[in-house]
Structures are given as structure tokens and as C-alpha cells.
Amino acid sequence: MSLEKKFLNKIKKTTSQLKTIPSHKMDSDYKALKKAFDIAYENELFSFHKYPSHSPELLKFRLFRKITPYSGSLSFLAIQILAANAIMTKNNFKRKEHFFKKKCGISINHLRDNKTVVSAKKCQSGYKLNGKLTWASGYKIFDKLLIGFHYDNKEYEVLAKFKKKKGFNIIEAPETFVGYSLNTVNIELKDFFVKEENIVSSHEIGHYTKNKSLSKTVHYALYGVALGAIENIENEKLKKESKKRINKLKDAFIETQNGAYLDQIRIDLFNTIQDIITTAMILNGGKSILIEKNLQRFYREIIMFNSNGLNSHIKNLFLEKFI
């Protein structure tokens, strides 16, 4: 059996199990989302480090197009753990195999800032971190958290337990209208000790920004949202036209390796999906806003995927598109 076939069987097994959990619960209750995440994790849907280097991108597309219709929040966590695992795969460090067996979240986007957000002091066998981590998702779902910090004009990434302890103070994040089950928190670090042996990487400041890959992961997730929404369209004319538009965009982002074009397709994907969902909700009438209905969930989820982690360049592209 081919690698792709084995992976598709694991996805099929997972989606069959996910059917037992109400989709709107996965979006609102972290315990329901944790149950879903653990199912996917135990079925090895996030173990891309085990696959040959030429395969993961195709498998990632297969993964997101199948699981996102069940829960955008689950896909959001998938993005987090796949990013953490990808960083571990690229770097050689003492406890790599140990951490591949853990559920790892990520909090390193602040490394893009021109200023130091999390600083460190060297001490025996490790570092003491000070600063504030914002919007760390997966609290009580992930075991570990990959944290970015600055020390001696370098940027570091280190793995630590994602739990409240000395120097690691959990601060509730503001309530949101989507992805509440992600259990997103802010974290205040006060002389929080991390072990030297848990350092994943160290590079010159700016490395993370310069080497950010031409990722299509958000495109895959948005496409998965579109597929879920289209399945919930009752008007056959709208459904047919929606499939045509969304598949044209899918073909475009699958084929290209041009970063600027990928940014543009992301905007076109968002706008197209938003139009599809809005039109479907209008045609379905008042029942569309019922909490157990999927269209309003998909509407919230496209906002979630396309408002998190946007840099100023993409924000300006959205504005230019509008104007």
C-alpha cells in the first residue's frame, strides 16, 4: 500500500470518529476540541516528520481538505503542531525524538517584531525568560509550547511545558467570537527557567522573518472551509457556481511557487468564500444563524484563519483590493 493510501486511510478513520462530536461544540468547548485533537493525534495525522521529504505537502493538502469541514478550530491546532514539528525537523538538538512524541504548540510570531518581546538571562544549565507571550493557542490541549526569545543578539526557540508554574503565569486572553475552544491565552514570563537541552535552534536576529517559507497551509485550510460550506448550500445553481470558482483558485495555489501570487490568491480565496457563504445564508434564510447550523460557523472560521498572523504587506493588499 502506498504512503498516500495509508495516510488517506488514517484520515478516513479520523473523520469517522469526528462525526461523533458536534462541530459547533468543537468550536466552543475546549474539552470537545481536545477530544477531536487527541483522535487525530493518535491516528498520526500530524506525524509528517516520518514521511519522505517529497510527500508532506501533498499529504498536508489531503489532511486539511478533509478535516477542516468538521472543525476549523481543529485545523487551526493542526497548523500549530505541524509548524512546531517542521521547525524541529529542520534543526538538530538533543531531545528531538523526545519532543516528536509530544503535542507541541507554538508561540514565536513575536520574533518578527523589530524589538525584543521576550528576553533571556543565561544561568546554569539554561536561561531565565522575561516578557509576554500573546495569543498562545491550545492551552490544556498541547503538552508543550515552542517559545521564541532573544539573547546576546540572537533569536532562540525553546520547548517548555505548556502549563502554569513558577514564572509561567497564564493570563486569560480577551473573549473572541470564533475559536473559543482553542483556549487561547496570554502568558507572562517572569524569570521563567528553560533548560539548555530543550533549545531547538539559535540564529541571528531576523532569521525567522527572512526564512519564512512559501507556506500554503492557510490556503489549504481556507479551501477546506469552502468545501464544507459548499456541502451545506441548498441552492443547486449556487452550489455549482461555487465549486467552479473555488476549484479554479485551488488549481492556482497548488501550481504556483510564487510568493507574491500566493498572497494574492489568499485574498481572492477569502473574498470568494465569504461571498459564497453570505449568499448561501441569505438563500437559506433565518435558519442559517442557528448555532448548530454550519454556515455561520464557516463564516466565523474564515475570519479566524485570515485575521491571525497577517503581516502589514498582506493587510495592505486587502486594502488595495477593496479600494
ZADO-1210 file (C-alpha; in nm, 4 decimals, padded with zeros to 6 digits):
<atoms>
<atom x="00.0000" y="00.0000" z="00.0000" code="MET" pos="1"/>
<atom x="00.1364" y="00.3434" z="-00.0967" code="SER" pos="2"/>
<atom x="00.2230" y="00.6071" z="00.1607" code="LEU" pos="3"/>
<atom x="-00.0566" y="00.8320" z="00.0363" code="GLU" pos="4"/>
<atom x="-00.3106" y="00.5489" z="00.0557" code="LYS" pos="5"/>
<atom x="-00.2103" y="00.4666" z="00.4134" code="LYS" pos="6"/>
<atom x="-00.2401" y="00.8323" z="00.5106" code="PHE" pos="7"/>
<atom x="-00.5814" y="00.8654" z="00.3443" code="LEU" pos="8"/>
<atom x="-00.6993" y="00.5603" z="00.5397" code="ASN" pos="9"/>
<atom x="-00.5876" y="00.7300" z="00.8629" code="LYS" pos="10"/>
<atom x="-00.7785" y="01.0439" z="00.7630" code="ILE" pos="11"/>
<atom x="-01.0870" y="00.8358" z="00.6840" code="LYS" pos="12"/>
<atom x="-01.0646" y="00.6651" z="01.0232" code="LYS" pos="13"/>
<atom x="-01.0280" y="01.0033" z="01.1938" code="THR" pos="14"/>
<atom x="-01.3193" y="01.1725" z="01.0167" code="THR" pos="15"/>
<atom x="-01.5394" y="00.8746" z="01.1008" code="SER" pos="16"/>
<atom x="-01.4566" y="00.9250" z="01.4681" code="GLN" pos="17"/>
<atom x="-01.5021" y="01.3036" z="01.4448" code="LEU" pos="18"/>
<atom x="-01.8630" y="01.2535" z="01.3356" code="LYS" pos="19"/>
<atom x="-01.9457" y="01.1593" z="01.6951" code="THR" pos="20"/>
<atom x="-01.8527" y="01.5114" z="01.8163" code="ILE" pos="21"/>
<atom x="-02.0884" y="01.8010" z="01.7264" code="PRO" pos="22"/>
<atom x="-01.8989" y="02.0505" z="01.5085" code="SER" pos="23"/>
<atom x="-02.0309" y="02.3546" z="01.6947" code="HIS" pos="24"/>
<atom x="-01.9029" y="02.2001" z="02.0216" code="LYS" pos="25"/>
<atom x="-01.5531" y="02.1695" z="01.8748" code="MET" pos="26"/>
<atom x="-01.5676" y="02.5432" z="01.8121" code="ASP" pos="27"/>
<atom x="-01.6952" y="02.6431" z="02.1557" code="SER" pos="28"/>
<atom x="-01.5776" y="02.3860" z="02.4108" code="ASP" pos="29"/>
<atom x="-01.2063" y="02.3158" z="02.4554" code="TYR" pos="30"/>
<atom x="-01.2804" y="01.9719" z="02.6029" code="LYS" pos="31"/>
<atom x="-01.4639" y="01.8707" z="02.2855" code="ALA" pos="32"/>
<atom x="-01.1819" y="02.0142" z="02.0733" code="LEU" pos="33"/>
<atom x="-00.9222" y="01.8315" z="02.2829" code="LYS" pos="34"/>
<atom x="-01.1093" y="01.5059" z="02.2257" code="LYS" pos="35"/>
<atom x="-01.1042" y="01.5699" z="01.8498" code="ALA" pos="36"/>
<atom x="-00.7373" y="01.6723" z="01.8520" code="PHE" pos="37"/>
<atom x="-00.6375" y="01.3642" z="02.0503" code="ASP" pos="38"/>
<atom x="-00.8195" y="01.1429" z="01.7987" code="ILE" pos="39"/>
<atom x="-00.6261" y="01.2976" z="01.5090" code="ALA" pos="40"/>
<atom x="-00.3001" y="01.2851" z="01.7050" code="TYR" pos="41"/>
<atom x="-00.3386" y="00.9181" z="01.7985" code="GLU" pos="42"/>
<atom x="-00.4133" y="00.8389" z="01.4331" code="ASN" pos="43"/>
<atom x="-00.0777" y="01.0048" z="01.3448" code="GLU" pos="44"/>
<atom x="-00.2219" y="01.2740" z="01.1209" code="LEU" pos="45"/>
<atom x="00.0440" y="01.5210" z="01.2370" code="PHE" pos="46"/>
<atom x="00.3499" y="01.2946" z="01.2119" code="SER" pos="47"/>
<atom x="00.4822" y="01.4457" z="00.8889" code="PHE" pos="48"/>
<atom x="00.8411" y="01.4087" z="01.0120" code="HIS" pos="49"/>
<atom x="00.8026" y="01.0353" z="00.9496" code="LYS" pos="50"/>
<atom x="00.7344" y="01.0803" z="00.5784" code="TYR" pos="51"/>
<atom x="00.9804" y="01.1265" z="00.2883" code="PRO" pos="52"/>
<atom x="01.0614" y="01.4922" z="00.2215" code="SER" pos="53"/>
<atom x="00.8805" y="01.4989" z="-00.1149" code="HIS" pos="54"/>
<atom x="00.5481" y="01.3820" z="00.0283" code="SER" pos="55"/>
<atom x="00.4346" y="01.6119" z="00.3136" code="PRO" pos="56"/>
<atom x="00.2967" y="01.8990" z="00.1024" code="GLU" pos="57"/>
<atom x="00.0582" y="01.6723" z="-00.0852" code="LEU" pos="58"/>
<atom x="-00.0385" y="01.4908" z="00.2335" code="LEU" pos="59"/>
<atom x="-00.0948" y="01.8232" z="00.4109" code="LYS" pos="60"/>
<atom x="-00.3379" y="01.9274" z="00.1376" code="PHE" pos="61"/>
<atom x="-00.5223" y="01.5957" z="00.1751" code="ARG" pos="62"/>
<atom x="-00.5367" y="01.6448" z="00.5517" code="LEU" pos="63"/>
<atom x="-00.6812" y="01.9969" z="00.5555" code="PHE" pos="64"/>
<atom x="-00.9354" y="01.9413" z="00.2820" code="ARG" pos="65"/>
<atom x="-01.0816" y="01.6537" z="00.4840" code="LYS" pos="66"/>
<atom x="-01.0699" y="01.7706" z="00.8476" code="ILE" pos="67"/>
<atom x="-01.1418" y="02.1435" z="00.8110" code="THR" pos="68"/>
<atom x="-01.5101" y="02.0922" z="00.7168" code="PRO" pos="69"/>
<atom x="-01.5551" y="01.9184" z="01.0542" code="TYR" pos="70"/>
<atom x="-01.3802" y="02.1877" z="01.2560" code="SER" pos="71"/>
<atom x="-01.1798" y="02.4934" z="01.1621" code="GLY" pos="72"/>
<atom x="-01.0569" y="02.5066" z="01.5212" code="SER" pos="73"/>
<atom x="-00.9116" y="02.1564" z="01.4848" code="LEU" pos="74"/>
<atom x="-00.7380" y="02.2642" z="01.1648" code="SER" pos="75"/>
<atom x="-00.6042" y="02.5722" z="01.3418" code="PHE" pos="76"/>
<atom x="-00.4388" y="02.3485" z="01.6025" code="LEU" pos="77"/>
<atom x="-00.3103" y="02.1266" z="01.3217" code="ALA" pos="78"/>
<atom x="-00.1342" y="02.4300" z="01.1721" code="ILE" pos="79"/>
<atom x="00.0282" y="02.4937" z="01.5100" code="GLN" pos="80"/>
<atom x="00.1628" y="02.1438" z="01.5717" code="ILE" pos="81"/>
<atom x="00.2748" y="02.0967" z="01.2106" code="LEU" pos="82"/>
<atom x="00.4684" y="02.4247" z="01.2321" code="ALA" pos="83"/>
<atom x="00.6341" y="02.3157" z="01.5582" code="ALA" pos="84"/>
<atom x="00.7223" y="01.9752" z="01.4135" code="ASN" pos="85"/>
<atom x="00.8587" y="02.1334" z="01.0948" code="ALA" pos="86"/>
<atom x="01.0918" y="02.3554" z="01.2978" code="ILE" pos="87"/>
<atom x="01.2113" y="02.0560" z="01.4974" code="MET" pos="88"/>
<atom x="01.2683" y="01.8612" z="01.1760" code="THR" pos="89"/>
<atom x="01.4957" y="02.1351" z="01.0359" code="LYS" pos="90"/>
<atom x="01.7145" y="02.1542" z="01.3470" code="ASN" pos="91"/>
<atom x="01.9366" y="01.9078" z="01.5270" code="ASN" pos="92"/>
<atom x="01.9039" y="01.9201" z="01.9038" code="PHE" pos="93"/>
<atom x="01.9486" y="01.6765" z="02.1868" code="LYS" pos="94"/>
<atom x="01.5859" y="01.5902" z="02.2650" code="ARG" pos="95"/>
<atom x="01.4330" y="01.5949" z="01.9161" code="LYS" pos="96"/>
<atom x="01.2898" y="01.2423" z="01.9271" code="GLU" pos="97"/>
<atom x="01.1526" y="01.3007" z="02.2760" code="HIS" pos="98"/>
<atom x="00.9582" y="01.6084" z="02.1668" code="PHE" pos="99"/>
<atom x="00.8300" y="01.4456" z="01.8487" code="PHE" pos="100"/>
<atom x="00.6278" y="01.2245" z="02.0856" code="LYS" pos="101"/>
<atom x="00.4647" y="01.5292" z="02.2479" code="LYS" pos="102"/>
<atom x="00.1815" y="01.7579" z="02.1437" code="LYS" pos="103"/>
<atom x="00.3625" y="02.0845" z="02.0772" code="CYS" pos="104"/>
<atom x="00.2080" y="02.4260" z="02.0270" code="GLY" pos="105"/>
<atom x="00.3924" y="02.7355" z="01.9102" code="ILE" pos="106"/>
<atom x="00.4499" y="03.0954" z="02.0223" code="SER" pos="107"/>
<atom x="00.7213" y="03.2506" z="01.8076" code="ILE" pos="108"/>
<atom x="00.5484" y="03.5044" z="01.5811" code="ASN" pos="109"/>
<atom x="00.6800" y="03.7874" z="01.8010" code="HIS" pos="110"/>
<atom x="01.0257" y="03.7106" z="01.6570" code="LEU" pos="111"/>
<atom x="00.9073" y="03.9105" z="01.3536" code="ARG" pos="112"/>
<atom x="00.8958" y="04.2263" z="01.5663" code="ASP" pos="113"/>
<atom x="01.1802" y="04.4742" z="01.5362" code="ASN" pos="114"/>
<atom x="01.2011" y="04.4878" z="01.9156" code="LYS" pos="115"/>
<atom x="01.2733" y="04.2232" z="02.1784" code="THR" pos="116"/>
<atom x="00.9482" y="04.0869" z="02.3195" code="VAL" pos="117"/>
<atom x="01.0918" y="03.8010" z="02.5261" code="VAL" pos="118"/>
<atom x="01.4441" y="03.8464" z="02.6648" code="SER" pos="119"/>
<atom x="01.6675" y="03.5990" z="02.8468" code="ALA" pos="120"/>
<atom x="01.9409" y="03.5817" z="03.1075" code="LYS" pos="121"/>
<atom x="02.1925" y="03.2979" z="03.0917" code="LYS" pos="122"/>
<atom x="02.2127" y="03.0861" z="03.4043" code="CYS" pos="123"/>
<atom x="02.3400" y="02.7436" z="03.4991" code="GLN" pos="124"/>
<atom x="02.2031" y="02.4747" z="03.2641" code="SER" pos="125"/>
<atom x="01.9679" y="02.7119" z="03.0867" code="GLY" pos="126"/>
<atom x="01.8056" y="03.0540" z="03.0592" code="TYR" pos="127"/>
<atom x="01.5569" y="03.2659" z="03.2524" code="LYS" pos="128"/>
<atom x="01.2977" y="03.4265" z="03.0266" code="LEU" pos="129"/>
<atom x="01.1142" y="03.7536" z="03.0790" code="ASN" pos="130"/>
<atom x="00.8400" y="03.9029" z="02.8643" code="GLY" pos="131"/>
<atom x="00.4860" y="03.8398" z="02.7500" code="LYS" pos="132"/>
<atom x="00.3561" y="03.5833" z="02.5032" code="LEU" pos="133"/>
<atom x="00.0269" y="03.6787" z="02.3414" code="THR" pos="134"/>
<atom x="-00.2340" y="03.4604" z="02.1715" code="TRP" pos="135"/>
<atom x="-00.0868" y="03.1222" z="02.2604" code="ALA" pos="136"/>
<atom x="-00.3487" y="02.8692" z="02.1469" code="SER" pos="137"/>
<atom x="-00.4093" y="02.5189" z="02.2740" code="GLY" pos="138"/>
<atom x="-00.3777" y="02.5663" z="02.6500" code="TYR" pos="139"/>
<atom x="-00.4784" y="02.2371" z="02.8202" code="LYS" pos="140"/>
<atom x="-00.4650" y="02.0714" z="02.4752" code="ILE" pos="141"/>
<atom x="-00.0937" y="02.0901" z="02.3891" code="PHE" pos="142"/>
<atom x="00.1669" y="01.9361" z="02.6221" code="ASP" pos="143"/>
<atom x="00.4500" y="02.1678" z="02.5203" code="LYS" pos="144"/>
<atom x="00.4949" y="02.5164" z="02.3810" code="LEU" pos="145"/>
<atom x="00.7709" y="02.6294" z="02.1436" code="LEU" pos="146"/>
<atom x="00.8768" y="02.9731" z="02.2677" code="ILE" pos="147"/>
<atom x="01.0829" y="03.2314" z="02.0816" code="GLY" pos="148"/>
<atom x="01.3202" y="03.4639" z="02.2697" code="PHE" pos="149"/>
<atom x="01.6240" y="03.6892" z="02.2249" code="HIS" pos="150"/>
<atom x="01.9618" y="03.6501" z="02.3922" code="TYR" pos="151"/>
<atom x="02.3001" y="03.8009" z="02.3045" code="ASP" pos="152"/>
<atom x="02.1804" y="03.9379" z="01.9662" code="ASN" pos="153"/>
<atom x="02.0399" y="03.6024" z="01.8604" code="LYS" pos="154"/>
<atom x="01.6904" y="03.4597" z="01.8390" code="GLU" pos="155"/>
<atom x="01.6244" y="03.1265" z="02.0051" code="TYR" pos="156"/>
<atom x="01.3457" y="02.8695" z="02.0063" code="GLU" pos="157"/>
<atom x="01.2961" y="02.6507" z="02.3116" code="VAL" pos="158"/>
<atom x="01.0386" y="02.3927" z="02.4199" code="LEU" pos="159"/>
<atom x="00.8765" y="02.4134" z="02.7630" code="ALA" pos="160"/>
<atom x="00.5758" y="02.2641" z="02.9394" code="LYS" pos="161"/>
<atom x="00.2541" y="02.4450" z="02.8474" code="PHE" pos="162"/>
<atom x="00.1197" y="02.4679" z="03.2000" code="LYS" pos="163"/>
<atom x="00.1020" y="02.7174" z="03.4816" code="LYS" pos="164"/>
<atom x="00.4127" y="02.7018" z="03.7022" code="LYS" pos="165"/>
<atom x="00.6688" y="02.9266" z="03.8659" code="LYS" pos="166"/>
<atom x="00.7496" y="03.2141" z="03.6310" code="GLY" pos="167"/>
<atom x="00.4943" y="03.0940" z="03.3731" code="PHE" pos="168"/>
<atom x="00.1761" y="03.2852" z="03.4522" code="ASN" pos="169"/>
<atom x="-00.1357" y="03.2187" z="03.2465" code="ILE" pos="170"/>
<atom x="-00.3409" y="03.5292" z="03.1706" code="ILE" pos="171"/>
<atom x="-00.6777" y="03.4859" z="03.0040" code="GLU" pos="172"/>
<atom x="-00.6978" y="03.6392" z="02.6580" code="ALA" pos="173"/>
<atom x="-00.9966" y="03.8543" z="02.5552" code="PRO" pos="174"/>
<atom x="-01.3046" y="03.6565" z="02.4535" code="GLU" pos="175"/>
<atom x="-01.3489" y="03.6115" z="02.0800" code="THR" pos="176"/>
<atom x="-01.6446" y="03.5390" z="01.8566" code="PHE" pos="177"/>
<atom x="-01.4725" y="03.2407" z="01.6982" code="VAL" pos="178"/>
<atom x="-01.2450" y="02.9574" z="01.8025" code="GLY" pos="179"/>
<atom x="-01.3270" y="02.9919" z="02.1708" code="TYR" pos="180"/>
<atom x="-01.2408" y="02.6230" z="02.2135" code="SER" pos="181"/>
<atom x="-00.8811" y="02.6987" z="02.1122" code="LEU" pos="182"/>
<atom x="-00.8323" y="02.8086" z="02.4727" code="ASN" pos="183"/>
<atom x="-00.6037" y="03.0902" z="02.3630" code="THR" pos="184"/>
<atom x="-00.4178" y="03.2625" z="02.6448" code="VAL" pos="185"/>
<atom x="-00.1582" y="03.5293" z="02.7110" code="ASN" pos="186"/>
<atom x="00.1429" y="03.4276" z="02.9186" code="ILE" pos="187"/>
<atom x="00.3589" y="03.6422" z="03.1428" code="GLU" pos="188"/>
<atom x="00.7134" y="03.5122" z="03.1817" code="LEU" pos="189"/>
<atom x="00.8960" y="03.6223" z="03.4980" code="LYS" pos="190"/>
<atom x="01.2393" y="03.4650" z="03.5299" code="ASP" pos="191"/>
<atom x="01.0907" y="03.1511" z="03.3768" code="PHE" pos="192"/>
<atom x="01.3611" y="02.8847" z="03.3625" code="PHE" pos="193"/>
<atom x="01.4094" y="02.6807" z="03.0446" code="VAL" pos="194"/>
<atom x="01.6685" y="02.4090" z="03.0077" code="LYS" pos="195"/>
<atom x="01.9641" y="02.4393" z="02.7726" code="GLU" pos="196"/>
<atom x="01.8947" y="02.0860" z="02.6471" code="GLU" pos="197"/>
<atom x="01.5482" y="02.1939" z="02.5295" code="ASN" pos="198"/>
<atom x="01.6821" y="02.4639" z="02.2951" code="ILE" pos="199"/>
<atom x="01.5674" y="02.3778" z="01.9431" code="VAL" pos="200"/>
<atom x="01.7566" y="02.6457" z="01.7485" code="SER" pos="201"/>
<atom x="01.9595" y="02.9669" z="01.7660" code="SER" pos="202"/>
<atom x="02.0162" y="03.2073" z="01.4764" code="HIS" pos="203"/>
<atom x="02.0963" y="03.5690" z="01.4087" code="GLU" pos="204"/>
<atom x="01.8051" y="03.8012" z="01.4822" code="ILE" pos="205"/>
<atom x="01.5834" y="03.8241" z="01.1736" code="GLY" pos="206"/>
<atom x="01.6348" y="03.4618" z="01.0688" code="HIS" pos="207"/>
<atom x="01.2706" y="03.3657" z="01.1323" code="TYR" pos="208"/>
<atom x="01.1403" y="03.6539" z="00.9206" code="THR" pos="209"/>
<atom x="01.3870" y="03.6006" z="00.6371" code="LYS" pos="210"/>
<atom x="01.3357" y="03.2262" z="00.6164" code="ASN" pos="211"/>
<atom x="00.9598" y="03.2119" z="00.6451" code="LYS" pos="212"/>
<atom x="00.8672" y="02.9528" z="00.3847" code="SER" pos="213"/>
<atom x="00.6247" y="02.9904" z="00.0969" code="LEU" pos="214"/>
<atom x="00.3605" y="02.8211" z="00.3069" code="SER" pos="215"/>
<atom x="00.0299" y="02.7182" z="00.1545" code="LYS" pos="216"/>
<atom x="-00.1139" y="02.5841" z="00.4804" code="THR" pos="217"/>
<atom x="-00.3659" y="02.8674" z="00.5271" code="VAL" pos="218"/>
<atom x="-00.4709" y="02.8242" z="00.1644" code="HIS" pos="219"/>
<atom x="-00.5385" y="02.4558" z="00.2333" code="TYR" pos="220"/>
<atom x="-00.7423" y="02.5426" z="00.5418" code="ALA" pos="221"/>
<atom x="-00.9455" y="02.8099" z="00.3607" code="LEU" pos="222"/>
<atom x="-01.0122" y="02.5638" z="00.0798" code="TYR" pos="223"/>
<atom x="-01.1325" y="02.3116" z="00.3392" code="GLY" pos="224"/>
<atom x="-01.3716" y="02.5730" z="00.4811" code="VAL" pos="225"/>
<atom x="-01.5018" y="02.6323" z="00.1284" code="ALA" pos="226"/>
<atom x="-01.5643" y="02.2620" z="00.0711" code="LEU" pos="227"/>
<atom x="-01.7571" y="02.2392" z="00.3976" code="GLY" pos="228"/>
<atom x="-01.9635" y="02.5449" z="00.3143" code="ALA" pos="229"/>
<atom x="-02.0455" y="02.4231" z="-00.0362" code="ILE" pos="230"/>
<atom x="-02.1784" y="02.0943" z="00.1036" code="GLU" pos="231"/>
<atom x="-02.4244" y="02.2999" z="00.3108" code="ASN" pos="232"/>
<atom x="-02.5588" y="02.5000" z="00.0153" code="ILE" pos="233"/>
<atom x="-02.9174" y="02.4075" z="-00.0710" code="GLU" pos="234"/>
<atom x="-02.9473" y="02.6058" z="-00.3944" code="ASN" pos="235"/>
<atom x="-02.8068" y="02.3879" z="-00.6752" code="GLU" pos="236"/>
<atom x="-02.7241" y="02.6803" z="-00.9047" code="LYS" pos="237"/>
<atom x="-02.5202" y="02.8474" z="-00.6310" code="LEU" pos="238"/>
<atom x="-02.3531" y="02.5190" z="-00.5393" code="LYS" pos="239"/>
<atom x="-02.2434" y="02.4541" z="-00.8976" code="LYS" pos="240"/>
<atom x="-02.1012" y="02.8042" z="-00.9491" code="GLU" pos="241"/>
<atom x="-01.9283" y="02.7949" z="-00.6090" code="SER" pos="242"/>
<atom x="-01.7494" y="02.4676" z="-00.6894" code="LYS" pos="243"/>
<atom x="-01.6329" y="02.6127" z="-01.0200" code="LYS" pos="244"/>
<atom x="-01.4878" y="02.9301" z="-00.8639" code="ARG" pos="245"/>
<atom x="-01.3247" y="02.7648" z="-00.5667" code="ILE" pos="246"/>
<atom x="-01.1633" y="02.4860" z="-00.7695" code="ASN" pos="247"/>
<atom x="-01.0150" y="02.7419" z="-01.0080" code="LYS" pos="248"/>
<atom x="-00.8475" y="02.9123" z="-00.7120" code="LEU" pos="249"/>
<atom x="-00.7382" y="02.5751" z="-00.5732" code="LYS" pos="250"/>
<atom x="-00.5661" y="02.4865" z="-00.9003" code="ASP" pos="251"/>
<atom x="-00.3894" y="02.8227" z="-00.8958" code="ALA" pos="252"/>
<atom x="-00.2382" y="02.7930" z="-00.5465" code="PHE" pos="253"/>
<atom x="-00.1460" y="02.4261" z="-00.5936" code="ILE" pos="254"/>
<atom x="00.0522" y="02.5007" z="-00.9080" code="GLU" pos="255"/>
<atom x="00.2363" y="02.8197" z="-00.8101" code="THR" pos="256"/>
<atom x="00.5577" y="02.8668" z="-00.6121" code="GLN" pos="257"/>
<atom x="00.5447" y="03.2443" z="-00.6437" code="ASN" pos="258"/>
<atom x="00.5136" y="03.4093" z="-00.3016" code="GLY" pos="259"/>
<atom x="00.3555" y="03.7302" z="-00.4265" code="ALA" pos="260"/>
<atom x="00.0970" y="03.5359" z="-00.6249" code="TYR" pos="261"/>
<atom x="00.0212" y="03.3162" z="-00.3219" code="LEU" pos="262"/>
<atom x="-00.0546" y="03.6283" z="-00.1182" code="ASP" pos="263"/>
<atom x="-00.2955" y="03.7470" z="-00.3866" code="GLN" pos="264"/>
<atom x="-00.4666" y="03.4083" z="-00.4106" code="ILE" pos="265"/>
<atom x="-00.5132" y="03.4097" z="-00.0327" code="ARG" pos="266"/>
<atom x="-00.7080" y="03.7333" z="-00.0631" code="ILE" pos="267"/>
<atom x="-00.9120" y="03.6019" z="-00.3562" code="ASP" pos="268"/>
<atom x="-00.9862" y="03.2827" z="-00.1627" code="LEU" pos="269"/>
<atom x="-01.1103" y="03.4747" z="00.1388" code="PHE" pos="270"/>
<atom x="-01.3292" y="03.7122" z="-00.0630" code="ASN" pos="271"/>
<atom x="-01.4743" y="03.4312" z="-00.2752" code="THR" pos="272"/>
<atom x="-01.5545" y="03.2079" z="00.0233" code="ILE" pos="273"/>
<atom x="-01.7083" y="03.4995" z="00.2092" code="GLN" pos="274"/>
<atom x="-01.9341" y="03.5728" z="-00.0898" code="ASP" pos="275"/>
<atom x="-02.0296" y="03.2043" z="-00.1187" code="ILE" pos="276"/>
<atom x="-02.1206" y="03.1692" z="00.2493" code="ILE" pos="277"/>
<atom x="-02.3040" y="03.5024" z="00.2666" code="THR" pos="278"/>
<atom x="-02.5108" y="03.4236" z="-00.0420" code="THR" pos="279"/>
<atom x="-02.5918" y="03.0740" z="00.0874" code="ALA" pos="280"/>
<atom x="-02.7015" y="03.2160" z="00.4240" code="MET" pos="281"/>
<atom x="-02.9255" y="03.4712" z="00.2529" code="ILE" pos="282"/>
<atom x="-03.0889" y="03.1996" z="00.0423" code="LEU" pos="283"/>
<atom x="-03.1304" y="02.9699" z="00.3434" code="ASN" pos="284"/>
<atom x="-03.2964" y="03.2443" z="00.5457" code="GLY" pos="285"/>
<atom x="-03.3133" y="03.2802" z="00.9240" code="GLY" pos="286"/>
<atom x="-03.2256" y="02.9178" z="00.9982" code="LYS" pos="287"/>
<atom x="-02.8670" y="02.9965" z="00.8912" code="SER" pos="288"/>
<atom x="-02.7962" y="03.1710" z="01.2193" code="ILE" pos="289"/>
<atom x="-02.8955" y="02.8761" z="01.4393" code="LEU" pos="290"/>
<atom x="-02.5933" y="02.7763" z="01.6478" code="ILE" pos="291"/>
<atom x="-02.5978" y="02.4122" z="01.5351" code="GLU" pos="292"/>
<atom x="-02.6021" y="02.5099" z="01.1669" code="LYS" pos="293"/>
<atom x="-02.2697" y="02.5048" z="00.9850" code="ASN" pos="294"/>
<atom x="-02.2803" y="02.8090" z="00.7563" code="LEU" pos="295"/>
<atom x="-02.2460" y="03.0618" z="01.0365" code="GLN" pos="296"/>
<atom x="-01.9610" y="02.8526" z="01.1821" code="ARG" pos="297"/>
<atom x="-01.7795" y="02.8533" z="00.8484" code="PHE" pos="298"/>
<atom x="-01.8282" y="03.2301" z="00.8244" code="TYR" pos="299"/>
<atom x="-01.6587" y="03.2798" z="01.1601" code="ARG" pos="300"/>
<atom x="-01.3790" y="03.0386" z="01.0733" code="GLU" pos="301"/>
<atom x="-01.2710" y="03.2133" z="00.7547" code="ILE" pos="302"/>
<atom x="-01.2298" y="03.5275" z="00.9653" code="ILE" pos="303"/>
<atom x="-01.0242" y="03.3275" z="01.2156" code="MET" pos="304"/>
<atom x="-00.7885" y="03.1874" z="00.9516" code="PHE" pos="305"/>
<atom x="-00.7465" y="03.5135" z="00.7681" code="ASN" pos="306"/>
<atom x="-00.7019" y="03.7549" z="01.0579" code="SER" pos="307"/>
<atom x="-00.4394" y="03.5629" z="01.2548" code="ASN" pos="308"/>
<atom x="-00.0756" y="03.6249" z="01.1726" code="GLY" pos="309"/>
<atom x="-00.1320" y="03.8744" z="00.8912" code="LEU" pos="310"/>
<atom x="00.1705" y="04.0899" z="00.8186" code="ASN" pos="311"/>
<atom x="00.1428" y="04.4521" z="00.7060" code="SER" pos="312"/>
<atom x="00.2075" y="04.3531" z="00.3433" code="HIS" pos="313"/>
<atom x="-00.0987" y="04.1287" z="00.3220" code="ILE" pos="314"/>
<atom x="-00.3098" y="04.3804" z="00.5125" code="LYS" pos="315"/>
<atom x="-00.2206" y="04.6435" z="00.2535" code="ASN" pos="316"/>
<atom x="-00.3065" y="04.4029" z="-00.0274" code="LEU" pos="317"/>
<atom x="-00.6535" y="04.3613" z="00.1227" code="PHE" pos="318"/>
<atom x="-00.6937" y="04.7373" z="00.1375" code="LEU" pos="319"/>
<atom x="-00.5743" y="04.7828" z="-00.2215" code="GLU" pos="320"/>
<atom x="-00.8148" y="04.5132" z="-00.3372" code="LYS" pos="321"/>
<atom x="-01.1021" y="04.6945" z="-00.1678" code="PHE" pos="322"/>
<atom x="-01.0098" y="05.0390" z="-00.2958" code="ILE" pos="323"/>
</atoms>
